[in-house]
Amino acid sequence: MKMEIRASKGLFPLVQLSMVVAILSFTESALAYPAFEILDPIAIQGNALDDISFSPANTMYAIDSSRNQILIYGPDDQIDGKILFEQPTAIAVSDTALYIGSSKDFSVAIRDLTGQPVGYLGQGAQEFKLPRNIAIDRETNDIYVVDQLDNSIKVYSSNGSFLRRIDDGPNLPQDVTIVGDEIFVLDQPLVTDAYGDQVRGARVSVFDMTGTLIRSFGAYGTSDGEFIRSKAITSDSQGVIYIADAFNGSVVCFDQEGKFQQTIQDPTRSLAGSMGLAVDDAGRLMVSTPLTEQMSIFSIDSTL
């Protein structure tokens, strides 16, 4: 017997209603930007990964500061090699070199892709107060280093020559990413909380290439488009900005103008304590979560 539902104008077969509901559901989900799918995580085998970076050839390098090493992951997401390095804090990878921050001598070392020493950014030891994170401008190959305790972003050529300093005081910058001709800096500015106390907040400051502040977005909190303990920022080829919120256990997404787009979460696995973010050429968003000894992975489609 065929079931039917009576509408205002005649009979509406249930199968047709189902098709309408399916179309509406698809339309609603397609509006979520970027769309994402939860993939199986990588077990990181007792390592505590603080920062991650992909080379242009799509090899993943991961900082494990607890064991004074950098792990190299192959195309099967398994560890292919290790580079010993004392007190690493951050890593970025170009076509030919690794740039590795250290809290031992407050330097950023330049090494080849096998880990052999090449040189340093600037004067080497004591060049920074704390090299918290590193990013590479893929257009110019310039190196951007977040010197957290100096409240600045310092810019170097790929061979290590100092170019300029971008002042970001007193915001305790956390991370940086480059999109086009704009520099996106993840900040923790001082704000007043609901109890009247001053605490470190959350914000993204956007600078032009001369270091002039042109806008900011994001806010301290738990609502859509807000974050509390933001530790990492990255971007993809479409200009989508991703921010890891270690407190809320989520990745918050914005477009390049700072409009909130999406919150990425995994209901089965917490992203609490997330420290590193990276997007590979296949559109996979990797999130390092040292507290859970895993690398969470999301398949991202930012073209909808």
C-alpha positions as semicolon CSV with decimal commas, in nm:
position;residue;x (nm);y (nm);z (nm)
1;M;0,000;0,000;0,000
2;K;0,145;0,341;-0,095
3;M;0,146;0,592;0,193
4;E;0,053;0,950;0,116
5;I;0,051;1,277;0,307
6;R;-0,228;1,526;0,243
7;A;-0,102;1,876;0,169
8;S;-0,297;2,194;0,107
9;K;-0,323;2,116;-0,263
10;G;-0,409;1,753;-0,321
11;L;-0,201;1,449;-0,233
12;F;0,177;1,469;-0,186
13;P;0,347;1,126;-0,214
14;L;0,580;1,054;0,074
15;V;0,864;0,971;-0,162
16;Q;0,840;1,322;-0,311
17;L;0,838;1,477;0,037
18;S;1,149;1,278;0,126
19;M;1,325;1,413;-0,181
20;V;1,237;1,769;-0,078
21;V;1,366;1,711;0,277
22;A;1,688;1,561;0,139
23;I;1,741;1,861;-0,090
24;L;1,679;2,104;0,196
25;S;1,919;1,913;0,422
26;F;2,188;1,914;0,155
27;T;2,140;2,285;0,097
28;E;2,169;2,358;0,469
29;S;2,485;2,149;0,512
30;A;2,639;2,298;0,199
31;L;2,615;2,641;0,357
32;A;2,860;2,529;0,628
33;Y;3,197;2,665;0,520
34;P;3,433;2,495;0,508
35;A;3,265;2,156;0,488
36;F;3,458;1,886;0,673
37;E;3,466;1,513;0,736
38;I;3,618;1,346;1,042
39;L;3,890;1,095;0,951
40;D;4,064;0,837;1,167
41;P;4,333;0,997;1,386
42;I;4,701;0,908;1,389
43;A;4,821;0,746;1,710
44;I;5,140;0,932;1,794
45;Q;5,291;0,645;1,994
46;G;5,362;0,817;2,324
47;N;5,499;1,132;2,164
48;A;5,363;1,475;2,260
49;L;5,352;1,681;1,941
50;D;5,361;2,057;1,994
51;D;5,391;2,196;1,640
52;I;5,352;2,051;1,291
53;S;5,441;2,167;0,940
54;F;5,418;2,028;0,587
55;S;5,692;2,064;0,330
56;P;5,587;2,167;-0,024
57;A;5,642;1,797;-0,112
58;N;5,378;1,712;0,153
59;T;5,611;1,550;0,407
60;M;5,497;1,624;0,763
61;Y;5,746;1,732;1,030
62;A;5,633;1,739;1,394
63;I;5,795;1,888;1,703
64;D;5,812;1,656;2,006
65;S;5,965;1,884;2,268
66;S;5,924;1,630;2,548
67;R;6,178;1,403;2,377
68;N;6,394;1,670;2,210
69;Q;6,321;1,552;1,859
70;I;6,147;1,625;1,531
71;L;5,947;1,338;1,384
72;I;5,922;1,291;1,007
73;Y;5,601;1,131;0,878
74;G;5,581;0,951;0,544
75;P;5,286;0,931;0,301
76;D;5,135;0,646;0,504
77;D;5,121;0,873;0,812
78;Q;5,382;0,658;0,986
79;I;5,708;0,783;1,136
80;D;5,983;0,754;0,875
81;G;6,262;0,925;1,064
82;K;6,368;1,140;1,359
83;I;6,593;1,444;1,397
84;L;6,741;1,503;1,743
85;F;6,715;1,868;1,847
86;E;6,742;2,022;2,194
87;Q;6,437;2,202;2,333
88;P;6,254;2,262;2,002
89;T;5,964;2,506;2,009
90;A;5,851;2,549;1,648
91;I;5,911;2,435;1,291
92;A;5,846;2,550;0,936
93;V;5,956;2,375;0,617
94;S;6,050;2,511;0,274
95;D;6,151;2,327;-0,045
96;T;6,507;2,290;0,077
97;A;6,528;2,373;0,447
98;L;6,390;2,327;0,796
99;Y;6,361;2,629;1,026
100;I;6,355;2,510;1,387
101;G;6,310;2,730;1,694
102;S;6,479;2,646;2,024
103;S;6,421;2,760;2,381
104;K;6,769;2,638;2,479
105;D;6,963;2,920;2,312
106;F;6,665;3,122;2,178
107;S;6,760;3,074;1,816
108;V;6,605;2,952;1,492
109;A;6,834;2,699;1,325
110;I;6,840;2,637;0,950
111;R;6,886;2,271;0,858
112;D;6,853;2,076;0,536
113;L;6,562;1,834;0,495
114;T;6,766;1,549;0,646
115;G;6,841;1,755;0,957
116;Q;7,202;1,853;0,880
117;P;7,306;2,201;1,007
118;V;7,313;2,486;0,755
119;G;7,307;2,803;0,964
120;Y;7,082;3,030;1,170
121;L;6,842;3,319;1,133
122;G;7,012;3,644;1,229
123;Q;7,295;3,613;1,479
124;G;7,190;3,266;1,595
125;A;7,189;3,227;1,973
126;Q;6,992;3,495;2,166
127;E;6,837;3,631;1,845
128;F;6,494;3,588;2,008
129;K;6,341;3,609;2,354
130;L;6,121;3,308;2,273
131;P;6,068;3,178;1,915
132;R;5,710;3,058;1,966
133;N;5,605;2,979;1,607
134;I;5,734;3,009;1,250
135;A;5,567;3,055;0,911
136;I;5,696;3,085;0,553
137;D;5,556;3,320;0,291
138;R;5,529;3,083;-0,008
139;E;5,543;3,375;-0,253
140;T;5,869;3,530;-0,128
141;N;6,015;3,246;0,086
142;D;6,060;3,499;0,369
143;I;6,056;3,350;0,720
144;Y;5,822;3,495;0,985
145;V;5,910;3,416;1,347
146;V;5,676;3,490;1,637
147;D;5,907;3,620;1,912
148;Q;5,648;3,584;2,184
149;L;5,819;3,750;2,481
150;D;5,941;4,033;2,259
151;N;5,581;4,094;2,145
152;S;5,693;4,095;1,785
153;I;5,709;3,910;1,456
154;K;6,057;3,914;1,303
155;V;6,103;3,863;0,930
156;Y;6,409;3,706;0,764
157;S;6,515;3,607;0,416
158;S;6,545;3,235;0,347
159;N;6,923;3,251;0,395
160;G;6,884;3,403;0,743
161;S;6,930;3,778;0,685
162;F;6,716;4,000;0,907
163;L;6,463;4,206;0,709
164;R;6,225;4,382;0,948
165;R;6,037;4,370;1,277
166;I;5,659;4,395;1,320
167;D;5,563;4,530;1,662
168;D;5,271;4,355;1,831
169;G;5,303;4,473;2,190
170;P;5,170;4,402;2,441
171;N;4,965;4,121;2,291
172;L;5,184;3,814;2,359
173;P;5,155;3,679;2,001
174;Q;5,114;3,303;1,960
175;D;5,137;3,218;1,591
176;V;5,133;3,367;1,242
177;T;5,016;3,276;0,891
178;I;5,052;3,458;0,559
179;V;4,764;3,489;0,311
180;G;4,835;3,687;-0,005
181;D;4,976;4,022;0,102
182;E;4,843;4,008;0,458
183;I;4,995;3,880;0,782
184;F;4,756;3,716;1,030
185;V;4,885;3,711;1,389
186;L;4,716;3,513;1,664
187;D;4,718;3,731;1,977
188;Q;4,643;3,705;2,347
189;P;4,573;4,070;2,436
190;L;4,484;4,178;2,789
191;V;4,105;4,192;2,842
192;T;3,873;4,235;3,138
193;D;3,668;3,924;3,217
194;A;3,318;3,901;3,364
195;Y;3,460;3,926;3,718
196;G;3,651;4,246;3,649
197;D;3,990;4,075;3,636
198;Q;4,248;4,128;3,366
199;V;4,321;3,809;3,173
200;R;4,486;3,712;2,848
201;G;4,221;3,721;2,577
202;A;4,204;3,609;2,216
203;R;4,214;3,792;1,883
204;V;4,360;3,788;1,533
205;S;4,547;4,102;1,425
206;V;4,595;4,153;1,051
207;F;4,895;4,352;0,924
208;D;4,999;4,455;0,576
209;M;5,346;4,368;0,452
210;T;5,494;4,688;0,596
211;G;5,376;4,590;0,945
212;T;5,084;4,834;0,962
213;L;4,781;4,704;1,153
214;I;4,480;4,714;0,921
215;R;4,208;4,524;1,109
216;S;4,141;4,260;1,375
217;F;3,875;3,998;1,438
218;G;3,775;3,726;1,680
219;A;3,702;3,763;2,050
220;Y;3,753;3,598;2,388
221;G;3,469;3,359;2,475
222;T;3,281;3,042;2,394
223;S;3,023;3,163;2,139
224;D;3,050;3,124;1,762
225;G;3,357;3,305;1,635
226;E;3,515;3,325;1,981
227;F;3,804;3,139;2,139
228;I;3,980;3,135;2,477
229;R;4,322;2,969;2,468
230;S;4,418;2,997;2,104
231;K;4,753;2,831;2,039
232;A;4,789;2,791;1,663
233;I;4,675;2,949;1,338
234;T;4,708;2,832;0,978
235;S;4,545;2,891;0,640
236;D;4,469;2,694;0,325
237;S;4,500;2,769;-0,047
238;Q;4,151;2,922;-0,050
239;G;4,239;3,175;0,221
240;V;4,037;3,009;0,497
241;I;4,185;3,086;0,841
242;Y;4,193;2,805;1,100
243;I;4,249;2,868;1,472
244;A;4,306;2,595;1,732
245;D;4,136;2,671;2,062
246;A;4,304;2,456;2,328
247;F;4,039;2,545;2,589
248;N;3,720;2,493;2,389
249;G;3,861;2,186;2,213
250;S;3,778;2,309;1,865
251;V;3,912;2,466;1,547
252;V;3,742;2,796;1,461
253;C;3,728;2,899;1,093
254;F;3,710;3,247;0,940
255;D;3,727;3,385;0,591
256;Q;4,010;3,621;0,503
257;E;3,807;3,927;0,599
258;G;3,747;3,785;0,947
259;K;3,389;3,665;0,907
260;F;3,316;3,358;1,118
261;Q;3,242;3,050;0,906
262;Q;3,249;2,725;1,099
263;T;3,355;2,544;1,415
264;I;3,528;2,211;1,357
265;Q;3,494;1,955;1,635
266;D;3,499;1,579;1,678
267;P;3,222;1,460;1,916
268;T;3,405;1,131;1,975
269;R;3,757;1,268;2,036
270;S;3,845;1,585;2,222
271;L;4,065;1,853;2,069
272;A;4,133;1,998;2,414
273;G;4,492;2,108;2,454
274;S;4,549;2,136;2,078
275;M;4,887;2,292;2,003
276;G;4,957;2,263;1,630
277;L;4,771;2,300;1,301
278;A;4,865;2,227;0,942
279;V;4,682;2,171;0,611
280;D;4,833;1,944;0,346
281;D;4,787;1,961;-0,031
282;A;4,518;1,693;-0,017
283;G;4,300;1,919;0,197
284;R;4,358;1,737;0,525
285;L;4,359;1,951;0,838
286;M;4,592;1,801;1,100
287;V;4,546;1,897;1,466
288;S;4,805;1,790;1,723
289;T;4,652;1,722;2,063
290;P;4,932;1,627;2,305
291;L;4,694;1,562;2,596
292;T;4,535;1,273;2,408
293;E;4,850;1,146;2,233
294;Q;4,690;1,164;1,892
295;M;4,680;1,366;1,573
296;S;4,322;1,442;1,477
297;I;4,254;1,462;1,101
298;F;3,971;1,632;0,913
299;S;3,911;1,626;0,539
300;I;3,839;1,986;0,441
301;D;3,645;2,122;0,143
302;S;3,675;2,501;0,151
303;T;3,547;2,558;-0,203
304;L;3,170;2,542;-0,135
